[in-house]
Amino acid sequence: MDAVMNEPPALADPPIGPVSTAGQNPWDEELPARPMTPAPMTPARPGRATVLFDRVVERFLNTRPETLISLVVVGAAMTWILSVLHPRLIAADTTPTGGDMGAHVWAPAYLRDHLIPKGRLIGWTPDWYGGFPAFQYYMIIPSLAVVMLNVGLVWWQAALVLSALVAALVAVHLAPGLVRYRKAAIAVGAIVAVLSVGMPYGVAFKIVIVSGLVTMPLNAWAMGRLAGMAFPGPVFLSVATLPFVFDRSFNIYGGNIASTMAGEFAFSMGLSMSMLAIGLTIRAVDTGRGRAWAAIALALTGLCHLFPAFFALGVVLIYTSLRWGVTQLRTLATVLPVGGALGAFWALPFLAKSRYMNDMGWGKVFLFKENLLTRNKLPADFLRDSPPLEVVFAIAVVGLVLSIYRRNRLGIAVGAAALAVALAFIHRPEGRLWNGRMLPFYYLSLYLLGAIALTEAVQLVREKRWARYFASYALTGLVVVELTRALVANSSFESRVGRVLPGMHTNALGALLLALLAAALWARRSTAGSVLASVLGLAWIAALQLPEAWWNSAHGAHGFFDVAGESVLRPTTYAVLHALEFPAGYVLFGMVVLGLVDLVGDVSFVADRRPARGMQLASAPVLFLAIFVVFAPALRSVPGGTVDTSDGSYHWGVPGWMHSTKDASFLPSWSKWNFEGYERKAPSSTSGGYPEFYGLVEMVEAIGKDPAHGCGRSMWEYGPRLEGYGTPMAPMLLPHYTDGCIGSMEGLYFEASSTTPYHFLNQSALSKQPSSAQRDLPYTGFDVDLGIKQLQLMGVKYYLAFTDTAVNAAKLHPDLDEIATAGVWHMFAVADSPLVSPLRFEPVVYSDVHATQDEWLQPAAKFFSDPALWDVFRAETGPSAWARYAIPETAKLTSSEVAKRRKDAAADGGLFEDPTLPDPPRKELPAVNVTSITSNDDSVEFDVDQIGVPVLVKVSYFPNWKVSGADGPYRVTPNLMVVIPTSTHVRLHYGYVGIDLLSMLLSAFGIVGVAWLFLAKPEPVRDALFDPLGWTDDLVANRIGPTVIVEAKHPADDSQPWWPPIPTAPPQPEP
């Protein structure tokens, strides 16, 4: 209709005959109309929602398939991990429990309620061990993350942050020089927006617990991407973290789900962050870009956990050593100092005060072959070699070989790191650093090398014709062998076929070399290759595989070549060949099948390069599906799977193709136990569950509020009954639930307090079934008289018991008064146990004992276990007027070391020094009255009636303690303090020492350094000074680009989108 209206009017027909004009206005004369030009059509403007939708669709359709596959596979890996961890329970408002995790609950709340309000991240707490330095020896970032998620922002803080974010985003959008930071600004804004919304404490805690596990696939992908790996390499690295996360062979070393559920969530966070730090630092080293992000990532890794930071640093240094020049050296010279300075506020005091850490005496793991190659001797019955380490090791060796052949620096660096970790695991002397903590880095390196092996294999298949033949052998053999197994399953042929198709054992290497030779020849001459493949393959099977099957049938599970190889080859070589047996079997049988088919047909299409592109795209999803098929049944995570409650078997599949297994991973049940929380632990025949624990908390809270009793430390009996609360460490949360009113002498961070050993000695005396967790201590067994005297020595106000043995003994003790009961729990007040008390004799100063634990612990443990020695305290240092005191060197040894040396001396006929502690000199002190004792989180105050007389302060010693109105404090056995009043009013407070101030200053410089790195120009790329792998500057230059994540190179024919582009605006009318 618009078109008709825009047409010019038709001219009128000429009049017939005369026309009268009378009565007409001359202006009304009709003139011929001029032709009208049609106006251009103005299309209606689409709505904003339509434009946004069109842009999203356009971007999706123009997205490269590699990007979409990466997004789907990495997202699926993260989702799978999260599903195993029970996301519904994570979102439930409960308090997590289970192992150490149930006690970790204390830390973020104390940081939130006590330290941060005082402007501190590291400080003192009286809640555990008679006081210890909170976060001095334990990482701060995990607890800080919990606090940020839990607290959120109040309205005025949210308004300020929102205004700042809006201003920053506008500036980034408008300023041309800041456009490259737009994505980073949006990401920071999203993170801040999430953190602005508070959530329940338990939910926040559980989110932080799983964060390291869930982000591990993402950060592994980022590491590969930032290191310049082409697709599908980064996705393979992402998928390779799944076997590590689901690994069932260890549960306390760190990194996997089992270790995280045991309480090592800071380790898993640090390990996940370490992979991102490696990628960012490699990109900075190669391109000179992103140095600030690399420094931040390294610092965050160390502040999550120190061990992963050293792992990341080692990989980066090895990577850089393979190709370095001015660019690499200058980059590291800026990134490493700035990253170190950022974390200096925590790391430097940690190192400077490490002599006051406790060593739990973890014994060195000596099963080297079993932990590095076979994993056939695991420390617990419920652990499994899943996935099989021999197979992983063999693939990792292939990955290292291919990395060297293909000059993959990341693969070489990871392989060298794995070797270094293995050597350190073997040769590291027994000491504070337990060698078992090194194994997660070794295992993760193997998994990553396996991913790199597959990556390089895919690239070889794309580039080399012989590699495509070899891959066809493997795939064909896999299908044929496993299909044959499936067809003969449950038939009379199963045992016969099973003896021929189990694998290749120690002749695996020869089979693989034969297949490589056939593939190389076939790639050049098809007929000769097919003949060689079929004839020699059949000959190999007849000469070696069939005799192996016969030997297997006649002599047991091990074939002849297997037995011979095990006896001749070194363990490492044999383990590699043994792990290659199944891949070799697949390749050999596939080679024979393809060779026979080619003799009657043509299979040259398998070497066609055109399908290689599709294979490359499909490889990542196929690898993920393969991992899923292997691990999902045991994890009970197959969609539609069901559990048969009668026998516990798990069934999955589709009608007509159902499978079942009785193999059940303990990971889902463990995470369920933890995340159900304390609140859902029901009573059982052996424990009262949460109701009993709740009653205990209510009882001590009421006593603390009672003016007749008040706040104070408590010592509680240990025993298996506490497991029913969710963890035997549940009573450690008494200060958490009472806001610090009722302390607990036992705490979680065993290494963080020098008082820990004396707690375990006291626990042994006051518990029917103690844990005796620390090695090489003179445990006495149940002895209530000794135990109560030790409580009085340590200033403990309450004793809690639940077994009949402990309760009955406590009721008969004259220094205990039963003041409350709650179910099985009985609470006793301890008499004569003030926080500050006078001394009878002047302390003596050790002349030959230093503060390190290997010298201080054993003499102090002997002192603590013998009340007859308590009249004279032994001091680390003291005034010159105090007498000096020497002890035998053998008194510093553990009882087992003493016995060994005594035996050696008797065998050699030598002398053995008696380890008995000599009597110290005694100087009696005047009597002094101590009154008005008060204390809070980080201070103790009291009055005395005369000055110059030492008094005992029953608070754990630490060098940050300062005193006014007295000299000292001086450390005395077992780990308490003595001060000499110079005023009638004395005040001790927890302050700063020089290293604390220096470290904070360095961290301030680190913040300035990060700002400088953000504003500085990227380090220009220069020629390498050392390049043993033959890398060229052109290869490196190809990775330099304006984007944060460098785009990997791809062939030109792969650069087009997978869908034709759609128009971005409605079409305009033609002129």
N, C-alpha and C positions, 0 to 999 in steps of 0.2 A: 504494500500500500504506500509506503514511503517513496518507493521508486516511482509510482504513478503520479503522486502529488508533486514530485520534483520535475516532471516532464513539462516542456513549454506548451502553452495552450495552442490548439489548432487554429490556423487562419480562417476567418469567416469567408463564406462564398460571396462572390460579387453580386450586388443587387440586380434584379431583373426589372427594367423600366425605371422611370423617374422615381426619385426618392425624395419625399418632402422632409425639410429640415425645420419646418416651422415649429416654434415653441421649444426648440432645442438649444441648450447652451453650447456655444461653440467649443467650450472646453470639454463638452461631453463627446466630442467627436472621437470615435474609436480609431486609435492608431494601430498600425501593425505592431504586434508584440515582438520584442527582441528575444532571440534564443537565450535561454537560461543555462548556465553551466551547473551541472549537478554538484551539490555540496558533498564533501567527503563524509563518509559514514564514521561516526564517533562511537566506538564500542563501549559498552557499559563496563566500568571498572570493576574487576573482581574484588570480592571482599578480602580482608586481611587473612582470614582463616584459609580461604581458597589459595591465596598466594603462598602462604606458609606450607600448606599441604602439597602444592605443586612443587615447591622447592625441595621438600623432603623426598617426594617421589623421584624428582629429577636426580637428586644427589644419590639416592639409592640405586637407580637404574644406571647411573654413570659410575658407580663404585666398582672398582676392580674386583673380580671374584676372589682374589687372594685376601683382600680386606674383609669381605663378607665371611669367608671361611674362617679367617683368624678370629673374627668377632664371635662367631657361633661356637667354635671349638673351645676357645679360651673361656667364654662364658659358660659353656656346658661343664667344663672341668671345675670351675669355681662353684657352680650350682651343685654339682655332684658332691663335692666335699661338704658344702653347707648342709645338704640333705642328710648325710651320714651323721652330722652333728645335731640333728633334731632342731630345726629352726623354731618350731612352735615352743619348745622348752626354753630356747634362748630368749624368746620374747615374753616368757612367763615371768611374773614378778616374784621370783624366788631367789634365795641366796645360794650360790653355787657351793658345792662341797666336793668331797672325793680327794683323798691323798693330801698332798701339800696345798692343792687349790683351795680346800676348805679353810685353811689358815691364811692364805694370801688375801682373803677378804678384808683382813684388818688394815692392810697397808694404805690403800687409796683413801679410806675414810680418815685415817690418822693424818695423812697429808692434807686432806681437805679441811678438817676441823681444827687442827692444831698447828701445823707448820706454815701453810700458806697464809693464814691470818697474821702470822708473825713476820711475814716477808721472807720465809725461808723455804727451800726445797730439801735441804739436808739439815737434820737437827737431832735432838735427843728425845727419847721416849722412855718413861718409866714402866711401860706396860709389860715388857717381857724381860726375863733374865736379870731382874733387879736394875734394869736400865741398860740401854744400848744405843749406839748412834744410828738413828733411822735413816735409811737410804745412803749411808756412807759407803756401804759395801754391796748394796743391791740397786739395780738399775731403776732410774726414775721415770723414764718415758712411759712404760706401761701403766703405772699408777697415775701418772699425770693425765694420760688419755682417759682413764676411767673417770677421773674427777671432772674433766671437761665435758664428757658426755652426760654425766650425772647432774652437774650443777646447771649448765646452760647459762643464760644471761637474764638478769632482771630487766624490766621494761626500759629503764633509762640507758642501761648499757647496750641493750639491743638497738635502741634508737641511734646511739652514737656509732655503733659498728655498722648499722645499715647505711647511715649517712656517709660514712667513710668509704664503704664499698661502692655505693652509687657514684660518688665523686671519682673514685679510682677507675671504675669501669667507663665512665664518660671520658675521663682523660685518656685512657688507653684507646678508646674508640676514635677520639678526635685528633689526637696527636699522631702525626705520621710516624714519628720515630718509635712510638710505643706499640704499634700495631702487632709486632711479633710477640708481644706479651699478652695478647688478648686472651688466648686459650688458657694461659697460666692464671690470668686474673679471674677468669670465669671459674676455673677449678678451685682456686682459693676461696672465691666467694661462695661456691657451693659447700665447701667444707666448713667454712665459718657459719653458714646458715644452718647446717646440720648441728654443729656444736652449740648453736644459740638456743636450741630447744632441749631443755632438760628431760631426763628420763629416769625411771627408778634405778636405784643403785645396783641391784642385782642384774638388771637387764644390761646396764652400761658395762658392768664387769664382764658379763658373758660375751658381749660383742667384742670387747678387747681381747678376751681369751682366744676367740676363734679367728681374729683378724689376721694373724700371721699365717694360719693354715689356708684360709680362703684366698688370700692375696698371693700365695706362693705361685700358682700358675700364671697370674697376671705379671708378676715381677720377673718370672723366668722368661716370659715372652718379651717383656721390655728389655731385658738384658740382651737377648739375641738380636732384637730389633736395633737397639742402640749400638751394638757391636757390628752392625752392618751385614748380618746374615740375611741371605735371600730367602724368600718363601720356598719351602715350608719350614725352614730352620727354626725361627722363633716359636712357631706353633708346636713343633716337636719338643722344644725345650719346655714349653708350658705343659704339655701332656706328660713329659718325663717326670714332672714333680708328683704326679699321682701315685706311682708305685712307692715313692719315698714317703708321701703323706700316709698312705695306707700300709706301710711296712709294719709287719707284726713280729719282727725279730728282736726288737728292743723297746723298752718302755720307760727308761729314765735317762738315757743319754741326751735326748733333746731333739726337737725338730719335727717329729712325726706326730700323729694324733695321739698315740699311746703316751708319749712323753709329755705332750701338752696336757692331757687329762690328768697326768700325775703331778702337774703343777709347773711344768717348764714352758709356760706360755710366753715368757719374755724371750726365751731362746728361739722359739718358732717365729716370733715377731722379728727378732734380729736377723735370723737366717733368711727370712723373706726379704727384708730390707737390704740385706747384703747383696742379693742378686741385682736389685735395682741400682745399688751403689756401684757395683762392678760395671754395669752397662753404662751408667752416666759417666763414670771416670774413664772408661775406655773411649767413649765418644769424645770427651774432653782431650784425652791424650792424642787421639788420631786427628781431630779437626780443630782443636783449640777453642771449641765452643762449649758453652754450658758449664764452665768451671765452677760457678757459684752453686749450681744444683748438685754437682758432684761432691763438693765440700759439705753441703748440708746433708746429703744422703749418707756420706761416711760418718758424719757426726751422729746422726740419728741411729745408725746401725750400732755404733759403740754405746750409745746411751740406752739402747734396748738390751744389748748383751755384748760383752767384750769379745767373746770367742768368735762370733760371726764377723766382727769388725776386723780381727786379725786374718780371718780367712779371706775376706774381700780384699784386704790390703795385699795379702800374698798373691792372689790371682792377678791383681792389677800390676804388681811389680814384675811378676813373671811375664805377663803379656807385654809390658813395656820393654823388658830386656830383649825381646825378640826383634824389636825394631825401634831404635831410639835415635833422637837427634836433638837439635836445639828446641824444637817445638815440644817434644815430649818432656824434656828435662825442665823447661820453664813452666810447663803446665803442672807437672808434679810439684815443682817448687812453690807453686801458689796454692794448689788444691789441698795438698796434704797438711801444710802448716795451718791454713785457715780452718780446715775440718778439725784438726787436732785442737786448735784454740777454741772452737765452738764447744767442744766437749770437755775442755780443760777444767771447768768448774767442778766437775764430778770426778774425772779420771785422775787428775794429779793428786788430790787428797787421798783417793783410793790407793794409789801406789805409795804415796809418802807414809801412810799410816797402816800399810798392810801387815806390819809386824804384830799388830794387835788383833789380827784376824785369827779365828780358830780353824784348826785343821782337823776334820772329822776322821782322818786316817783311812780314807778309802784305799783298799788294796789294789795294786796294779793288776790289770787284766793280762794274764800271760798266755792265753790261748790265741796265739797270733794267727796261725793258719785257719783256725776255726772261725775267727772273727773277720779275717780279711779275704778268705777264699771260699770256705764251705758252709759256715754257720751250722755245722752239724752238732755242736754242743752249746746249747743256749742256757742262760742262767735261771730260767723258770720254766715250769711244765706247760704253762699256757702260751708261751711264745712259739712262733713258727717261722721257719725259713721261707717267708712269703713276702715278696717274690724270691725264687731261688737265686742265691747270690752267685753261684757258679755261672749261670746263664747271663746274668747282668754283667759279671766280670768279663766274660768272653766277648760280649758285644762292646763293652767299654774298651777292651784292647783293640778291637777292630776300629772303634772310633778314634783312638789315639793314632793308630797306623794311618788311617785315612786322613786325619788332620795333618800329619806330617807330610803325607804324599800330596795333599791338596793345599798345603801351606795355610791351614786354618789356624790362626794365632789363638783364637779363643779356645779351640779344642786342645791345642798344645798346652796352653796355660792351665786349663782345668785338669788335664792329665798330669802335668807336672805337680800341680797342687795335690792331687790325689796321691801321687807317689810320695811327696814330702810328708803328708799327713800319715801315710802308712809307716814310713820310717820313724816318724816321731812317736807313733803308737807303740812301735816295737822297742825303740831305744830310749824313750823318755824315762829317766829314773823315777822311782816311786817317790811321791812327794805331794805337795799341796794340789798341784794340777793333776787330776786323775786322768789317766790316758784313755779311759772309756769315753770321756767327753769329746774325743777327737773323731770317734767313729761316724757320727752323723755327717761330718764334712766329707769323709771318705765315701760313704754310701751315696750322698747326693752327687758328688763328682762322678761316680760311676754311672748314675742314672743320666746325668747331663751328657757324659761322653757317649752313652748309648743313643741319645737323641741326635748328637752330632754325627754319629756313625750312619744313622738312617738318613740324615740330611745330605751328607756327602754321597751316600749311595744313590739317592734320588737324583742328585746333580749328575752323577756318573751315568745313570741310565738315560738321562736327557742328552748327554753329550757323546757317549761312547756306544757304538753298536755292540761290541762284545759284552758290555755291561747289561744291555737290554736282553741279550740271550741268557746271561747268567741269572738275571732276575726272573726270566721266564721259567728257567729250571726250578728255582726255588718255589715260585707260586704254583707251578704245575705239580711239583712233588708234594707240596702242602695239601693241595686238593685231593690228589690221588691217594696219598697215604692215609689221610684222615678219613676220607670217604670210604676207603677199604676197611679201616677199623670200624667205622660206624655200621657198614653193611654186614660184617661178620660178628658183630657184638652179640653176645648171648647165644652163639651157635657153636657147633662142634669144631668149626675152623678157627675160632677165636684164639685159642692157645697156640695153634700152629703159625698163624699169620703174625700173632703178637711176638713170636720169637724171632721173626725175620725183620720186622719193622720197628724195633725199639729204638734204633739209632745206630751210630757208627762207632761209638766208643773210641779207642785210641787210634784207629785208622781213619779218623775223621779228617785229619789234615791232608792225608793223601787223596781222599775223595774230593775234597775242596780243590786241591791243585789240579786234579784230573778234570774237574768240571771247568775250571778257569781255562785250562788248555783247550778243551773242546769248544768253549765259547769263543776263544780267540780265533781258532781255526774256522769255526762255523761262520764267524763274522766276515771272513775273507772268502771262503769257498764253502758254499752251503752243503754240497754233497759230501765232501770229505769230512766236514764237521758232523753231519748227521751220522755217518758211518762210524766215526770215532766215538761219538756219544753213545750210540747203541751197543756197539761191539765191546768196547773197553768197559763201559758201564756194566754190561751183563757179566763180563769176565771178572770185574772187581767184586761184584756181588757173589758170584759163584766161588771165587777164590778166598774171599775174606768174610763176607757177611753170613753166608750159609754155615761155614765152620764155626763162626762165632755163635750162631743160633744153636748149633748142635752142642757146643761146649756149655752154653747157657742152660740148655735143657738137661744136660747130664751132670753138671757140677754146681748148679746154683745160679744165683742172680748175676754174678760177675762173669763176663765172657773171658776167653783166653787172653785176648789182646788187652782187655781191661786190666786183668791181673798182672800181666807182663808189664804193661805201661806203668801201673801204680808202683811196681817194685823197681823199675829202672829210672823213670823220669823224676825230676825234681817236683815237689808238691805244686809249685806255681804252674809249671808247664803242663803237668798232668791235669790240673784243675781247668786250665784253659781248654785243652783238648777234650776233656770230659764234658765241658759245657757246650762244646761245638757239635756234640754227637747228633743231636736232633736236627739242627740246621744242615749238617752234612748229609744226613739221611734224606732229607727232603730234596736237596739239590741233586743228589745222585739218582734217586728214583725219577725225579722230574726230567733229568737229562736223558735217561733211558727212554722214557715215554715219548718225549718230543723227538728223539732221534728215530725211533721206530715209526712214529707217525709221519715224519718227513720222508722216510723211504718210500712210502706209498702215496704221499700227498705233498703238501707244501706248507711249511709253518714259518716261512720267512717273514710273514706279516708281524710276528712277535718282535722283530727288530726294526719295524717301521718307526720313524721318529714322530710321526703325527700323533699316535696315541700317547706318546710320552708326556705331552702337555696335559692331557686329561689325567694321566696317572699322577703327575705332580700335584694337580689340584685335588685329586681324590685321596692322596696319601695321608694328609692330616686327619680328615674324618675317619679314614680306615684305621689309623693308629689309635685314635681315641676309642673307636668301637672295639678294637682288639683288647685294649686295656680294660674297657668296660666289661667285655665278656669274661675276662680272666678274673677280675676282682669283684664284680657286682654280685654274683651268687653268694659268696662268703659274707659280703657286707649286707646281704638281704635287701638290695636296692634295685633289683630288676623290676621294671614296671609290670604290675599284675602278678608278681610272685606271691606265693602263699607259704605259710609254715604249717607243717603237720604237727599238731601239739602232741600226738601220741609218741613220736620218736624224735621230734625236733628237726626233721629233714625239711629242706626248702625246695619248693617246686616252682618251675617257671617254664615259659614257652607258650606255644599255641596248640590248639587241639590237633592231635596227630603227630606232634613234635614236642613232647614234654621232656624236661630234664629235671633232675633232682640232685641234691647234695646234702651231706650232713656236716660239711665243713662250715663252721660258723666263726666269723671274726668276732673278737671281743670288743672291737672298737665302737660299734653302735651302742652296745649295752653299757659300756663304760661312760660314754658321753651322756647317755640317758641318766645313769646313776648320778653323775655330777650335776647335770643341769636341772634335774628334778628339784634339787636343792634340799637343804636341811628340812624345810617345811613339809616335805612329802615322804619323809622316812617314817614308815609305820612301825609300831612295836612288833617284836618277834620273840621267839623262845629264848634268845640269848641277849636281847637288848630291849630297852624301853623306847627306842626310836626318838622321834622329835618330841613327843609329849614329855619324855623323861628329861631330855636336854633342856627343853623350855622350862621345866620345873626347876632344874639346877640354876638356870640364869635368873629366874624370879627370886629364888632363895638368896643368892649372893647379892642381888640388887637390893633386896629388902635389908639385908645385914649392913650393906654399905650406907644406906640411908638412915639407919638406926643410930641415934646419937650415942648410944651406949657402946657401940662397936666402931662404926665408921669405916672409911676406906682403908685399903692396905693390900699388900701382896698376898697371893694365895699359891699354895702348892697342892696339886691334885694328883690323885693316884692314877697311874696308867694301867690299862688292861684291854683285852680284846673286846670287852663289852662296849667300848666307845666306838667301835666300827659301826654299830647300828645307828649312830647319829649321822652317818655319812662319811666320817673320817675319824680316826682316833685322835686327831688334833683339834677336834671341836672345842674342848675347853680352853684352847688358846684364845678363843674369841670372847672370853669373859670380860676383858677390858673394852672390847669393841661394843658389847651390848650394855655395859655399865658406864660408858663414857670415861673410861680410865679409872673409875673408882676402885674396882677390884682387879688388881694386876695378876698376871700369870707368870710363874717362874719359868715355865717352858714356853718357848716361842718357835717360830718357823725358821728364821734365818740363822741356822746353826753356826755358820762361819762368821756371822756378823758380830759376835760377842765373845770376848775372852772368858766370860762367865759360863758359857755353855757346858764345858766338861764337868764343872762342879754341880750343875743342875742334874746331869745324868747320874753322877755319883749319888746325889741325894734322892733321885727318883728310884734308884736301885734299893735304897734303904727303906723307902716308904711305899713301895708298890709290890704286890704279890707277884705280878708278871710284868716286870719292867721291860722297856724296849732296849736299854743298854746300847743305844745307837752308836756311840763313839767308841772306836777301837782303842785297845791298849790303855785302859784305865783300871785302877785297882778296885773293881766292884766288890761290894761286901755281901750283897744279898739282903733280904728283908731284915731290918734291924731298926725298930721304931725308936729306941733310945738314941742311937746315933743319928737317925734322921731328924728327930726333933731338935737335938743340939745343933745340927747343921742349919735348921730353919732359924734358930735363934741367932746363930752367927751371921746369917745373911739378912736378918731383919724381916723375915716373913711373918705375917700376922695371922694367916689362916691356913688350915690343913683340911683338905676335902678327900674323903675316902668312900668306897662303895663295896668292897669285898668284905666278907665276914672276918677274914683274917686281919685286915688292916683296921676295920672298925672296932673290933673287940680289943685289939692291942691299944688303939688310941683311947678308948674309954678308960683303960686302966692306967694311962700315963698321967703322972701328977702335974705336968706342965700343959696339959690340954684340957679344954673345957668345951663340951659339946653345946653349941648354941643354936643349931637349926638342923632340920632334916627335910628332904624332898625326895620321896620315893626311896630308892636305894642309897641316895647320897646323904652323907652325914658331914656337917661342917663343924670344925673345932677351932677355937681361938687359942693361939699359941702365947703362953705367958713369957714375960721377960724377953721381948723381942723388939726393942726400940730401934728407930732408924739411925740414931746417933748414940754412942755409948762411950764411957771412959775406958781407959786402958789400965791394966795393973802394972805392966812392965813396959819400959821404953822399947820401941821396935829396934831391930838390928838391920843393917844394910848388907845385902849380898855383895860380896867382892868379886865373885866369879860367875854370876848368873846374869844373863842379859834378858831383855824384854821379849825376845823372839820365843815363839811357842816351844821350839825344840829344846830350849834350855829352861824356860819358866814352868812349863806344864807339869812335868813329873814331880819336881820338888813341891810344887803347890798342891798337887793332888794328894801326895803323902801327908802334907800338912792338914788338908781339909778332911782327910779320912781318920785323923787321930786327934781327938779333943785334948789329949795330954800336951800337945804342942802349942795350943792356942794361947798360952799365957804370954808368949813373945812372938809378935808378928814379924815376918820377914819383908823387908822393903826393897824395891828396885833401886831407889835413890833416897837420899835423906841428908839432913844436916851433918856437918863434919863431927858434931858432938855425939852422934849415934855410933854405936860400936859396929865394926865390920865383921862379916860372918862368911866363912867359906865352907863349901860342901864338897864331897867327893865327886869326881866326874861321873862315876857310875850311878850316882843318885839322879842324874839327869836322863837316864835311860829308862825305857819301858821295861816291864817285868820280863817280857819275852827276850828282849835284847840282853838283859842282865843274865838270864838263864843261859843264853847262847854263849856269852863271853865267859861265864863261869865254867861251862863245859869245855870250851876251847882252852882256857887256862889250865884246867885239870889235865886235859889231854897232852898239852905241851909241857906240863910241869912248871908253868909260870905262876906268878902271883896275881891274885885278883883283888882289886880294891873293894872293900866292904861298902855297899851303897847306903848303909844306915846313916841317917841325918845326925850330925853331932849336936850336942846341947849348945844352945847359944848363950852368950853372957846375959845376965839378968840385972837390970837396973830398975828398981821399984820406983813408981811414980806416985806423986801426991794424989790424994782423992780429989775428984772434981765432980760437981753436979752439972748435968746437962738438962736444960729445960727449954720450954717454948719451941719445940721442934715442929716445923712446918715445911711442906714441900709442895711443888707443883710440877708441871711437865719438865722443866729444865732448871730448877733451882731448889736448894735446900737451905733453910735458915734455922738457927738455934742460938741459945744463950748459954754461957758458962759462968761459973762463979769465980773463976780465976784464970789468968792467962799464962801462957808458956807451958801448959801441960797438954801433950798430944791427946786427941780424941779420935775414935774410930767412926767414920761415916760409911754406913752400909749401903753404898751405891757403887755400881760397877765403875771401875776406873776407865778414863779415856783422856787423852792429852788435851782435849778442848775444855776440860773443867778448869774454871778460874775461881779464885777465892778472895774475898775481901774480909778484913778483920782477922786474918790468920795467914800463916806461912804454909806453903804446899799448893795443892794437894800432892801427897806422895802415894804411889802405888804400893800396896801391901798384899800379902797372900790372904785368900786365894786370888782375888781380883777386886779388892776394896780400896778405900782411900783413908788416909790419916792426914789431919791438919793440926797445926800448932797455933792455937788462938793467940792473937796479939791484941784482941779486944774482947770484951764480954759478949759482943754480938757478932756472929759469924754468918756469912752468906756465901754459899757456893752457887755458881751459875755456869751454864754451858755456853761458851763463847766461840770466838774464832781464833785460829792460830795463823802464823804467817803464810803457810802454804794455802790456806783457805782464801786469804785476801789476794795472794798472787794469782791463784787459779781463776778467781772471779775477774780480776783485771785482764787476764789473758782471754777469757771468754768475751769480755767487752771488746777487746781488739779483734776477736774473731768475728763479731757482729759487724764491726766496721769493715773488716776484710771482705765479708760476703757482700756488703753494699758496694764496695769498690769493684768486686768481680762482676756484679750485675751491670754496673755502669761502664766498665772498661770494655774496650774493643776486644774481639776474640784474638787469641794468640795466632799470628800468621803461621801458615804451614810452610816449613822449610824442608830441604832435602835431608834424608836420614843420614846419620853418621855411621850407623851400624845396622845392617840389614841382612842377616845370614840366610833368611828364607827367600831373598830375592824379590821382595815386594818393590814395586815401582811407585814413584810419586804420583803417577797417573791413577793408579788404583786407589790411592788414598784421596786424591783430589776429587774423584768421582763421588766421595761420600760427604763432601762439604756442600751444605745447602742452607737456606734460610730457615728451615723448619726445625722444630725442637727434636723430633724423631726423624732420623735420616731415612730417606726412601731408598730401599735396596734396588740394585740394578736388575733390569729384566730385559729380555730380548725385545727388539722393536716391534715385532709382530704380536707381542703380548700386551702392548701398552694401550690398546683400544678398550673402551668399556664393553661390558658383556651384553649391553642392550643399546639399541639406537637412542640417541638423545632426543628428548621431547622439547617442543618449543617452550620458551620461558614466558611468552606473552601472546595474546590473541593475534592472529594474522591481520595485517593492514590491507585495505582494499587496493587493488591495482589501479594505477592512474588511467 
